[in-house]
Each structure stands twice: as structure tokens, then as C-alpha cells.
Amino acid sequence: MASVCPANGRIIAKVRTGNSSDYNRCVEAAQQAWHLWADLPAPRRGEIVRQIGDALRSKLEPLGKLVSLEMGKLNFYLYVYIHLTW
């Protein structure tokens, strides 16, 4: 599958698609991971979520550029969107 820039029609990236077997493996792995996650104390889960947020914010510029390419919007609007939703 290709991700295409709507502004110029150029391919931004290509990704492999999965099949039903891939989907089933993902669902099983997610169900197993949920049990591990649920067993963690809430403060530890909160710390992990905070760390994920920090990691995403540290990549704000390249993520913003990617979203901008995929949505065909100016970078400025994407940074505003990301700051409001993250």
C-alpha cells in the first residue's frame, strides 16, 4: 500500500499490508499484553504513558512534516493540531 501526498500525487512511503492471519496474531499478542499491562500498578502505567508522550514530543518536527505531507496541509496548522491533541 502506498501513502500518497495529496498536493502533488507523489508516493511518500510504501507499507506492507497484512492478511487475516497477521491480524489474528496481532489480536492475540494484544490480548496477552493487556494482561501484563493490567497487572502493573496505575502509577507505573502512568509513568510509561508519560514516557511515550515525551518520546513523541521529541519527534514533533518530523512527525509534523509527515502528517503535513499525508494530509496536504501547511506545517503550521499541523503543529497547532498536534499541540492541541497530544
DOZADREN-432888 format. One line per field, with one value per residue: x, y, z of N, C-alpha, C, O, CB in turn; residue number from 1. Coordinates in steps of 0.02 Angstrom, whole numbers. Glycine has a CB too. Layout:
REM DOZADREN-432888
n_u <- [X|...];
n_v <- [Y|...];
n_w <- [Z|...];
ca_u <- [X|...];
ca_v <- [Y|...];
ca_w <- [Z|...];
c_u <- [X|...];
c_v <- [Y|...];
c_w <- [Z|...];
o_u <- [X|...];
o_v <- [Y|...];
o_w <- [Z|...];
cb_u <- [X|...];
cb_v <- [Y|...];
cb_w <- [Z|...];
num <- [NUM|...];
This chain:
REM DOZADREN-432888
n_u <- [43|26|68|11|52|-67|-55|36|34|139|222|241|276|289|200|184|41|-68|-135|-276|-221|-110|-178|-247|-139|-92|-200|-203|-77|-97|-198|-130|-32|-112|-148|-26|-6|-118|-87|12|47|-55|17|139|98|53|174|239|155|177|312|302|231|327|427|361|339|470|498|427|441|482|372|266|296|277|140|91|127|49|-80|-88|-77|-21|131|124|-12|-21|66|-3|-119|-62|-10|-129|-194|-108];
n_v <- [-58|112|272|424|590|714|838|835|710|622|475|449|351|172|35|-129|-232|-327|-493|-598|-690|-622|-520|-593|-641|-520|-478|-580|-560|-432|-457|-538|-447|-354|-413|-413|-274|-234|-288|-206|-78|70|196|162|127|252|322|259|294|432|435|387|493|595|545|551|690|732|705|794|884|802|714|803|852|736|708|824|807|693|740|851|982|1141|1153|1234|1228|1095|1083|1157|1078|957|1000|1030|908|815];
n_w <- [0|-36|29|-17|-64|-59|-117|-224|-278|-264|-204|-35|56|65|126|193|174|279|312|357|445|495|561|660|736|787|865|962|1023|1074|1167|1259|1300|1362|1483|1552|1559|1634|1756|1805|1925|1938|1949|1888|1758|1719|1718|1612|1505|1508|1470|1340|1282|1298|1212|1088|1080|1069|940|866|755|637|637|622|493|417|438|382|247|216|236|160|208|272|366|482|526|559|668|763|772|819|944|1009|1017|1072];
ca_u <- [0|65|42|21|43|-124|-38|72|25|200|221|279|303|253|196|155|-24|-72|-192|-314|-176|-72|-225|-260|-78|-90|-252|-180|-22|-126|-234|-80|-1|-160|-144|35|-18|-168|-56|56|13|-75|70|189|67|54|243|253|118|213|373|282|216|391|461|325|353|540|499|371|452|475|304|226|308|246|67|79|129|-7|-145|-86|-87|39|161|100|-76|-10|96|-58|-160|-26|-7|-195|-219|-60];
ca_v <- [0|173|334|473|661|739|901|825|641|581|425|467|289|111|-11|-194|-246|-392|-536|-616|-724|-568|-487|-637|-640|-455|-478|-625|-527|-376|-484|-559|-387|-320|-443|-386|-203|-228|-307|-152|-27|129|246|137|135|324|341|233|337|496|424|383|562|630|521|580|762|742|696|835|912|754|688|856|854|677|719|878|777|647|775|907|1045|1177|1131|1274|1202|1030|1092|1178|1018|910|1027|1028|841|775];
ca_w <- [0|-40|57|-70|-47|-98|-151|-287|-302|-255|-152|24|85|50|182|176|203|312|296|417|492|528|606|717|778|822|917|1016|1058|1111|1224|1308|1327|1406|1550|1583|1572|1687|1819|1829|1966|1900|1942|1839|1691|1705|1701|1544|1458|1506|1431|1270|1263|1292|1152|1031|1077|1048|867|842|688|583|636|592|421|388|438|334|180|207|236|113|244|290|429|539|550|589|734|806|781|862|1012|1040|1026|1109];
c_u <- [46|29|61|8|-14|-107|-5|68|86|191|268|314|260|255|165|85|-23|-131|-227|-270|-134|-116|-236|-200|-74|-141|-230|-124|-49|-163|-185|-47|-48|-155|-81|25|-65|-138|-8|16|-1|-20|124|161|68|123|261|218|152|275|357|267|279|427|427|340|424|547|445|382|447|405|257|234|274|170|49|79|68|-73|-146|-98|-20|65|134|36|-68|20|42|-102|-126|-24|-75|-218|-171|-55];
c_v <- [61|231|389|544|688|803|889|754|597|532|446|405|231|66|-77|-200|-316|-432|-556|-653|-673|-534|-529|-640|-575|-453|-522|-592|-469|-401|-507|-498|-351|-348|-418|-313|-195|-246|-254|-104|36|181|226|144|209|348|318|276|405|490|419|453|603|610|549|654|776|736|739|860|859|724|739|860|795|686|773|850|734|683|833|974|1077|1154|1169|1245|1134|1036|1114|1118|970|935|1023|957|795|801];
c_w <- [0|-6|8|-45|-90|-137|-219|-314|-294|-197|-95|53|61|111|160|208|234|288|361|468|530|580|669|764|818|878|976|1057|1101|1173|1279|1340|1375|1477|1587|1604|1631|1755|1847|1873|1923|1895|1891|1768|1671|1684|1630|1492|1452|1463|1357|1243|1253|1228|1089|1024|1055|972|834|770|633|579|605|517|386|383|387|262|167|201|187|145|259|357|489|568|584|658|784|823|830|934|1046|1054|1064|1177];
o_u <- [98|-32|120|-41|-10|-142|-16|95|85|156|327|373|203|307|124|74|19|-172|-208|-282|-124|-94|-234|-208|-55|-126|-239|-125|-26|-159|-197|-36|-25|-159|-85|44|-53|-162|11|-42|38|-11|151|197|83|129|294|247|156|290|395|288|284|455|462|352|436|597|421|336|409|380|212|185|246|140|-2|35|38|-118|-199|-125|32|26|122|30|-105|3|41|-119|-158|-34|-79|-258|-191|-17];
o_v <- [62|238|399|556|686|819|927|739|539|546|460|407|240|61|-78|-173|-358|-408|-532|-646|-679|-520|-503|-640|-576|-429|-502|-595|-459|-370|-497|-497|-321|-311|-404|-293|-153|-221|-257|-90|53|209|268|165|225|389|354|292|433|535|444|470|641|653|569|678|828|758|722|856|870|710|722|869|803|673|768|867|737|660|861|1020|1044|1136|1139|1238|1118|997|1091|1107|945|897|1012|947|742|774];
o_w <- [33|-12|-6|-9|-152|-185|-266|-368|-317|-148|-107|70|39|144|113|262|217|248|415|528|591|636|725|825|877|933|1034|1118|1157|1226|1338|1401|1424|1526|1646|1658|1675|1806|1905|1858|1878|1841|1855|1722|1614|1639|1593|1441|1397|1424|1315|1188|1205|1192|1042|969|1024|943|780|729|586|525|566|481|332|331|354|223|113|165|174|114|258|402|541|629|631|703|841|881|877|981|1107|1100|1087|1217];
cb_u <- [-49|80|70|-24|109|-183|8|144|4|261|240|234|304|282|156|200|-81|-75|-170|-375|-130|-46|-292|-277|-15|-103|-319|-156|30|-174|-279|-26|19|-232|-143|95|-48|-228|-19|88|56|-137|103|208|-6|30|293|229|45|231|409|220|172|436|460|250|340|586|488|362|521|525|280|243|383|263|43|132|193|-10|-160|-136|-126|27|236|88|-126|34|153|-101|-173|45|17|-246|-233|7];
cb_v <- [0|191|348|457|701|752|942|843|642|627|355|501|292|75|20|-253|-241|-383|-599|-660|-773|-517|-475|-708|-649|-397|-504|-692|-501|-336|-543|-602|-340|-328|-520|-392|-169|-273|-372|-115|-9|160|258|63|108|362|311|159|345|519|361|337|595|616|444|568|794|693|622|895|945|698|670|922|853|615|739|932|735|599|800|896|1033|1252|1138|1346|1197|988|1145|1234|983|897|1100|1062|811|773];
cb_w <- [61|-114|130|-131|-58|-53|-107|-277|-372|-243|-179|78|162|-13|241|201|149|387|255|398|454|477|571|694|735|772|888|987|1008|1067|1202|1274|1270|1380|1545|1536|1509|1672|1810|1769|2028|1931|2009|1853|1691|1765|1752|1538|1481|1577|1455|1262|1314|1352|1150|1037|1145|1083|849|888|685|591|707|623|406|428|509|340|173|265|306|59|310|290|426|517|492|545|732|772|714|836|1010|995|960|1075];
num <- [1|2|3|4|5|6|7|8|9|10|11|12|13|14|15|16|17|18|19|20|21|22|23|24|25|26|27|28|29|30|31|32|33|34|35|36|37|38|39|40|41|42|43|44|45|46|47|48|49|50|51|52|53|54|55|56|57|58|59|60|61|62|63|64|65|66|67|68|69|70|71|72|73|74|75|76|77|78|79|80|81|82|83|84|85|86];
